[in-house]
Amino acid sequence: MLFNSIHFLIFFPIVVAIYFSIPHRFRWILLLISSYYFYMSWKAEYVILIMISTLIDYFLAIQIHKSAIRARKKVFLVLSLCGNLGLLFAFKYFNFFSDSVRELLMSFSIQLQPMTLKVLLPVGISFYTFQTIGYTIDVYRGKIKPEKHLGIFAVYVSFFPQLVAGPIERAKNLLPQFFVKQFFDYKRITDGLKVMLWGFFLKVVIADRLAIVVDAVYNNPLEYTGIPLILATVFFAFQIYCDFAGYSFIAIGAAQVMGIKLMDNFKRPYHSKSISEFWRRWHISLSSWFRDYLYIPLGGNRVSIPRWYLNLFIVFLVVGIWHGANWTFIVWGVIHGFYLIFSAITKNIRSQIANKIGLAKFPKLHMFLQMAITFTLVNIGWIFFRANTLSDAAYILTHLFSGWGSKITFGGVMTHEGLIIAVISILFMEFVHLLQEHIKMRQFLSDKPILVRWSILLILILGIALFGVFESRQFIYFQF
């Protein structure tokens, strides 16, 4: 079930109405049934995978907690990791691994018939798998106690607002909230609906409109050179942000309506002044997950410098693999790992250069240049992320600055009016982001007279109704 569908617009109010109409002790049942129904709307049988992951981590976490011997705890942890990652590998990576081995052997003139599994990628499997893995590791580390209520633990794994594309929640934050009795609170509910509305604006007005141009160019890159390639690449940067952040805002707002607080997943990432800052602002739930469960266990930066660089490389290699079974994602992850290593190596040199040319005297100019360079580097990475193949990515990279004299067309898929709407929408979003750098928007709006508040909301609603692209496009991160 897509958030941007009539199905959801009927489903969600019904769930909320029943949620506040029944006693608190029965709400977990409603949430579990609703979450399974929400997921089964894609492919019903794949809900079995969620159930398997739930049962694996429910029982093994209890055994980890009961075990007095650390070696025994580790055995149960390894069983949990093997079970969860085994399912993830089978459904997401097996065919990619099989094809890659075949191609490698063919390069040595060894013929091999590849084994393939004829299965569809279960929606959101990477998200709920990492959520359950994080829970088991936290129990193993003694940070939390295992949840004894199987039904509520199942809700934690499958909570429908954030089930298929996050945020990837920590058990210590989300699990206790299902035990708290929530009352109908008009302000909390309307605040949640406002967050959802902003998410819908980002998705259907900006992301889905930009997707028309991006898909036209990136699905047929050999037909384009120069400015169309640059525009499509920059448009994709805003498309993927608005698509994914839009989903996150809808998820956060929907949960807030029911009294559940989810973590923020984005914090104006394109305002970052460095790649490391970008990853503190982009997909925060995933970057913090890798920090806590991979980077720090590897030693983080509390090791020798060469080992630190290796840790960064390993983490971002895995980040790339997490995103998809394709070499384009792996290269994208490696690029970001290289960015961070290069940034660490050249930190002092860059600081000396900035001082030498006098940028320290112009802090705003310096900040703007840092943001521009970071945005450019991120866009180079997005080329590999969005390209269908490595050869397509190579073509785009090598033809960004050629053929500038050709006419700017996108195969007739978007009118000039559509492009103007897209650009104005992006500028409007960035204006809001600039305001958020200095004020808290929710507090700012709540302090305004009701006429001002409703006027702003009506502008958003009218913007969605008049300029939205209503094709029920799937969210980009559903494929991960």
GIDACOR-V452099 format. One record per pair of residues at least 6 apart in sequence whose ideal C-beta (glycine too) atoms are under 8 Angstrom apart, sorted by the first residue. I is the first residue (numbers start at 1). J is the second residue. If there is no record, write none. Layout:
BEGIN
I:J
I:J
END
This chain:
BEGIN
1:7
1:8
1:11
1:38
1:41
1:42
2:8
2:472
2:474
2:475
3:199
3:200
3:203
3:247
3:250
3:251
3:475
4:200
4:203
4:204
4:208
4:470
4:472
4:473
5:472
7:41
11:34
11:37
11:38
12:254
15:30
15:34
16:257
16:258
18:30
19:27
19:30
19:31
19:258
20:182
20:183
20:184
22:30
24:181
24:182
27:178
28:149
28:151
28:152
28:155
28:178
29:151
31:155
31:159
31:160
31:178
32:151
32:154
32:155
32:158
34:160
35:155
35:158
35:159
35:160
35:163
36:47
36:50
36:158
38:160
38:163
39:46
39:47
39:50
39:123
39:124
39:158
39:160
39:163
39:164
40:46
40:47
42:123
43:120
43:122
43:123
46:120
46:122
46:123
49:87
49:91
49:122
49:125
50:128
50:157
50:158
51:154
52:83
52:87
53:83
53:84
53:87
53:128
53:129
53:132
53:157
54:132
54:150
54:153
54:154
54:157
54:158
56:79
56:80
56:83
56:84
56:132
57:80
57:84
57:132
57:133
57:135
57:136
57:153
57:157
58:146
58:147
58:150
58:153
58:154
60:76
60:77
60:79
60:80
60:83
60:136
61:80
61:135
61:136
61:139
61:146
61:147
62:146
62:148
63:76
64:73
64:76
64:77
64:80
64:136
64:139
64:140
64:146
65:139
65:145
65:146
67:73
67:76
73:140
74:140
76:140
77:136
77:137
77:140
80:133
80:136
81:133
81:136
84:129
84:132
84:133
85:129
85:133
87:125
87:129
88:125
88:126
88:129
89:97
90:117
90:119
91:117
91:119
91:121
91:122
91:125
92:121
92:125
92:126
92:325
93:321
93:325
94:115
94:116
94:117
95:116
95:117
95:325
96:325
96:326
97:325
98:114
98:115
98:116
99:114
99:116
101:112
101:114
102:112
102:113
102:114
105:111
105:112
106:112
121:479
123:164
123:478
124:163
124:164
124:165
124:478
124:480
126:322
126:480
127:162
127:163
127:164
127:165
127:166
127:168
127:480
128:157
128:158
128:163
130:168
130:286
130:289
130:322
131:156
131:157
131:168
131:169
132:157
133:293
134:168
134:170
134:171
134:289
134:292
134:293
135:144
135:156
135:170
135:171
137:293
138:144
138:170
138:171
138:172
139:145
139:146
143:172
144:171
144:172
144:175
147:153
147:156
147:171
147:175
152:175
152:178
152:179
153:175
155:178
156:169
156:171
156:174
156:175
156:178
159:169
159:174
159:255
159:260
161:250
161:251
161:252
161:254
161:255
161:260
161:262
162:168
162:169
162:251
162:255
162:262
164:475
164:478
165:244
165:247
165:248
165:251
165:475
165:477
165:478
165:480
166:248
166:251
166:265
166:283
166:285
166:286
166:477
167:248
167:251
167:252
167:262
167:263
167:264
167:265
167:284
167:285
168:285
168:286
168:289
169:262
169:263
169:285
170:263
173:261
173:263
174:260
174:262
177:259
177:260
177:261
178:260
180:259
182:258
182:259
182:260
183:259
185:259
188:256
188:257
188:259
189:256
189:257
191:256
191:442
192:252
192:253
192:254
192:255
192:256
192:257
193:253
193:257
194:253
194:442
194:445
194:457
195:249
195:250
195:252
195:253
195:256
196:249
196:250
196:253
196:254
196:257
197:253
197:457
197:460
197:461
197:464
198:249
198:253
198:460
199:245
199:246
199:247
199:248
199:249
199:250
199:251
199:252
199:253
200:246
200:250
200:464
200:468
201:246
201:460
201:463
201:464
202:241
202:242
202:243
202:245
202:246
202:249
202:429
203:242
203:243
203:246
203:247
203:250
203:475
204:464
204:468
204:469
204:470
205:421
205:425
205:463
205:464
205:467
205:468
205:469
206:238
206:239
206:242
206:246
206:422
206:425
206:426
206:429
207:238
207:239
207:240
207:242
207:243
207:246
207:473
208:243
208:468
208:469
208:471
208:473
209:414
209:418
209:421
209:422
209:425
209:467
209:469
210:235
210:236
210:238
210:239
210:242
210:422
211:239
211:243
211:469
211:473
212:410
212:413
212:414
212:418
212:469
213:231
213:232
213:235
213:410
213:413
213:414
213:419
213:422
214:232
214:235
214:236
214:239
214:386
215:413
216:232
216:410
216:411
216:413
216:414
217:224
217:228
217:229
217:231
217:232
217:410
218:232
218:236
218:386
218:387
218:388
218:392
218:396
219:388
220:411
221:229
221:387
221:392
221:395
221:396
221:399
222:395
223:411
224:232
224:399
225:399
225:402
225:403
225:404
225:406
226:399
226:400
226:401
226:402
226:403
226:404
226:406
227:404
227:408
228:408
228:409
228:410
229:396
229:399
229:400
230:400
231:408
232:410
233:379
233:382
233:383
233:386
233:396
233:400
234:379
235:422
236:382
236:386
237:270
237:375
237:378
237:379
237:382
238:426
238:429
239:476
240:382
240:385
240:386
240:476
241:266
241:269
241:270
242:429
243:475
243:476
243:477
244:265
244:266
244:283
244:475
244:476
244:477
245:265
245:266
246:475
247:475
247:477
248:264
248:265
248:266
251:262
252:262
252:264
252:265
255:261
255:262
256:262
263:284
263:285
264:284
265:283
265:284
265:285
266:281
266:282
266:283
266:284
267:280
267:281
267:284
268:281
268:433
268:436
268:437
269:278
269:281
269:282
270:371
270:375
270:378
271:281
271:371
271:433
271:437
272:278
272:280
272:281
272:282
272:371
272:374
273:367
273:370
273:371
273:374
274:343
274:370
274:374
275:336
275:339
275:340
275:343
275:374
275:377
275:378
276:340
276:343
277:374
278:374
278:378
279:287
279:336
280:287
286:319
286:322
290:315
290:318
290:319
294:314
294:315
294:318
295:311
295:312
295:315
298:311
298:314
298:315
299:307
299:308
299:311
300:308
300:311
301:308
301:311
303:311
308:344
309:341
309:344
312:337
312:340
312:341
312:344
313:334
313:337
313:338
313:341
314:337
315:337
316:333
316:334
316:336
316:337
316:340
317:330
317:333
317:334
317:337
318:333
319:333
319:336
320:329
320:330
320:331
320:332
320:333
320:334
320:336
321:329
321:330
321:333
322:480
323:329
323:332
323:333
323:385
323:480
324:479
324:480
327:390
328:384
328:385
328:387
328:388
328:389
328:390
328:393
329:384
329:385
331:384
331:390
331:393
332:381
332:382
332:384
332:385
335:380
335:381
335:384
336:381
339:377
339:381
354:360
354:366
359:365
359:366
359:369
360:366
380:397
383:393
383:396
383:397
384:390
384:393
387:393
387:396
414:422
421:467
425:463
425:467
432:441
435:441
435:444
445:453
445:456
446:453
END
